Amino acid sequence: MESIEEHAGESISPSLAQSASEWPTIAGTRVMIVEDEAVVALHLRQELTRLGYTVVAMATAGEQALRLVEEVFPDIILMDIHIQGEIDGIETARRIPRYLHIPVIFLTAYSEDVTLKRAGETHPYGYLIKPFLDRELHATIKMAMVRSRTDEAIRENEALLFRALCTTPISQC
């Protein structure tokens, strides 16, 4: 049985100590676009492809997005707030299974306080107000992916600490 003392000198997760420049590049980052305006969606897809991202799915409605998310498992979702269907982008983001840990960046023309408050309750990784520049989109995605990887490292560290705690004689796990 392992004890906490055996792990005391170990670095739990070297990924937390990495600088932003050491994070994996964006090449191959799998993006899902949820946008009901065809022209906007196509422009996003073209720009993301040009920047080196892989667009794995496009949806125009919340229900469609929720089905696709569990089929394609994107690394990140770009979500318009006002989309087709019974549920809007904020509710769609809220319904994405938490265990998937998929970061969502909202894209919207709306910035009123009520919308910002609702969106904030879903803990988004970004919020871009249309029209935005391609470099703003790129920077927001990069920062969201860094935060997502940091969050993943934290979850891994918590799991390691929990396992270490549960293996001690005084544990009540």
C-alpha positions as CSV (number, residue, x, y, z in Angstrom):
1,M,0.0,0.0,0.0
2,E,1.3,3.4,-1.0
3,S,1.4,6.3,1.5
4,I,1.4,10.0,1.1
5,E,5.0,10.1,2.3
6,E,6.1,7.9,-0.6
7,H,4.7,10.6,-2.9
8,A,5.9,13.6,-0.9
9,G,8.9,14.3,-3.1
10,E,7.1,13.8,-6.4
11,S,5.8,16.5,-8.6
12,I,2.2,15.6,-9.0
13,S,1.7,17.0,-12.5
14,P,4.5,18.6,-14.5
15,S,1.9,20.0,-16.9
16,L,0.9,22.6,-14.3
17,A,4.4,24.0,-14.4
18,Q,4.6,24.3,-18.1
19,S,4.7,27.7,-19.7
20,A,2.2,28.7,-22.3
21,S,4.8,28.3,-25.0
22,E,5.3,24.6,-24.1
23,W,1.6,23.8,-24.6
24,P,0.8,21.7,-27.7
25,T,0.2,23.7,-30.9
26,I,-3.3,24.3,-32.3
27,A,-2.7,22.0,-35.2
28,G,-5.4,19.3,-35.0
29,T,-7.4,21.1,-32.3
30,R,-10.9,19.7,-33.0
31,V,-13.5,22.5,-33.2
32,M,-17.3,22.3,-33.4
33,I,-19.2,25.3,-34.7
34,V,-22.8,25.9,-33.6
35,E,-24.1,28.8,-35.7
36,D,-27.4,29.1,-37.6
37,E,-26.3,31.8,-40.1
38,A,-24.8,29.8,-43.0
39,V,-22.5,32.6,-44.2
40,V,-21.1,33.2,-40.7
41,A,-20.6,29.4,-40.2
42,L,-18.8,29.0,-43.5
43,H,-16.6,32.0,-42.8
44,L,-15.7,30.5,-39.4
45,R,-14.9,27.1,-40.9
46,Q,-12.7,28.6,-43.6
47,E,-10.8,30.9,-41.1
48,L,-10.4,28.1,-38.6
49,T,-9.1,25.7,-41.3
50,R,-6.7,28.4,-42.5
51,L,-5.4,28.8,-38.9
52,G,-4.7,25.1,-38.6
53,Y,-7.8,24.0,-36.6
54,T,-9.9,20.9,-37.6
55,V,-13.6,21.6,-37.9
56,V,-15.2,18.3,-36.9
57,A,-18.9,19.3,-36.9
58,M,-21.2,22.2,-37.6
59,A,-24.7,22.5,-36.2
60,T,-27.5,25.1,-36.6
61,A,-29.7,24.1,-33.6
62,G,-29.1,23.1,-29.9
63,E,-30.6,19.7,-30.2
64,Q,-28.5,18.9,-33.2
65,A,-25.4,20.2,-31.4
66,L,-26.1,18.0,-28.4
67,R,-26.3,14.9,-30.6
68,L,-23.1,15.8,-32.4
69,V,-21.0,16.6,-29.4
70,E,-21.2,13.0,-28.2
71,E,-20.5,11.6,-31.7
72,V,-17.4,13.7,-32.5
73,F,-16.1,14.7,-29.1
74,P,-14.7,18.1,-30.1
75,D,-11.8,19.8,-28.1
76,I,-13.7,23.1,-28.1
77,I,-17.1,24.4,-29.2
78,L,-17.8,27.8,-30.7
79,M,-21.4,28.5,-29.8
80,D,-23.7,31.2,-31.1
81,I,-26.3,32.2,-28.4
82,H,-29.2,32.8,-30.7
83,I,-29.6,29.6,-32.8
84,Q,-32.5,27.7,-34.3
85,G,-34.6,25.2,-32.4
86,E,-36.3,25.0,-29.0
87,I,-33.2,25.8,-26.9
88,D,-30.7,28.6,-27.4
89,G,-26.9,28.4,-27.3
90,I,-26.7,29.1,-23.5
91,E,-29.1,26.3,-22.7
92,T,-27.3,24.0,-25.2
93,A,-24.0,24.7,-23.4
94,R,-25.6,24.0,-20.0
95,R,-26.8,20.6,-21.3
96,I,-23.5,19.4,-22.6
97,P,-22.5,16.6,-20.3
98,R,-20.1,17.9,-17.6
99,Y,-18.0,14.7,-17.7
100,L,-16.9,15.6,-21.3
101,H,-15.1,18.8,-20.1
102,I,-15.5,20.6,-23.4
103,P,-14.8,24.3,-23.3
104,V,-17.4,26.6,-24.9
105,I,-16.7,30.0,-26.4
106,F,-19.9,32.0,-27.0
107,L,-20.1,34.0,-30.2
108,T,-22.9,36.6,-30.2
109,A,-24.1,40.0,-31.3
110,Y,-25.7,40.5,-27.8
111,S,-23.9,41.9,-24.8
112,E,-26.7,43.0,-22.5
113,D,-26.3,42.2,-18.8
114,V,-29.1,39.5,-18.7
115,T,-27.4,37.5,-21.5
116,L,-24.0,37.9,-20.0
117,K,-25.3,36.7,-16.6
118,R,-27.0,33.7,-18.2
119,A,-23.9,32.8,-20.2
120,G,-21.6,33.3,-17.2
121,E,-23.6,30.7,-15.3
122,T,-22.4,28.0,-17.8
123,H,-18.7,28.9,-17.0
124,P,-17.7,29.6,-20.6
125,Y,-14.1,29.8,-21.7
126,G,-14.7,32.9,-23.7
127,Y,-17.4,35.4,-25.0
128,L,-16.8,37.2,-28.3
129,I,-19.1,39.9,-29.5
130,K,-19.8,39.9,-33.2
131,P,-18.4,41.2,-35.4
132,F,-15.0,40.1,-34.1
133,L,-11.6,39.9,-35.8
134,D,-10.1,36.6,-36.8
135,R,-7.1,37.3,-34.6
136,E,-9.4,37.8,-31.6
137,L,-11.1,34.5,-32.3
138,H,-7.7,32.8,-32.6
139,A,-6.4,34.3,-29.4
140,T,-9.6,33.4,-27.5
141,I,-9.4,29.8,-28.7
142,K,-5.7,29.5,-27.8
143,M,-6.3,30.9,-24.3
144,A,-9.4,28.6,-23.8
145,M,-7.3,25.6,-24.8
146,V,-4.5,26.5,-22.3
147,R,-7.1,26.9,-19.6
148,S,-8.8,23.6,-20.6
149,R,-5.5,21.8,-20.3
150,T,-4.7,23.4,-17.0
151,D,-8.2,22.4,-15.7
152,E,-7.5,18.8,-16.9
153,A,-4.1,18.8,-15.0
154,I,-5.9,20.0,-11.9
155,R,-8.5,17.2,-12.2
156,E,-5.7,14.7,-12.6
157,N,-3.9,16.1,-9.5
158,E,-7.1,16.0,-7.5
159,A,-7.6,12.3,-8.5
160,L,-4.0,11.5,-7.5
161,L,-4.4,13.2,-4.1
162,F,-7.6,11.5,-3.5
163,R,-6.1,8.1,-4.3
164,A,-3.1,8.9,-2.0
165,L,-5.4,9.9,0.8
166,C,-7.5,6.8,0.4
167,T,-4.5,4.6,0.8
168,T,-3.5,6.0,4.2
169,P,-4.4,4.1,7.3
170,I,-6.3,7.0,8.8
171,S,-8.5,7.5,5.7
172,Q,-12.2,7.0,5.7
173,C,-12.7,6.9,1.9
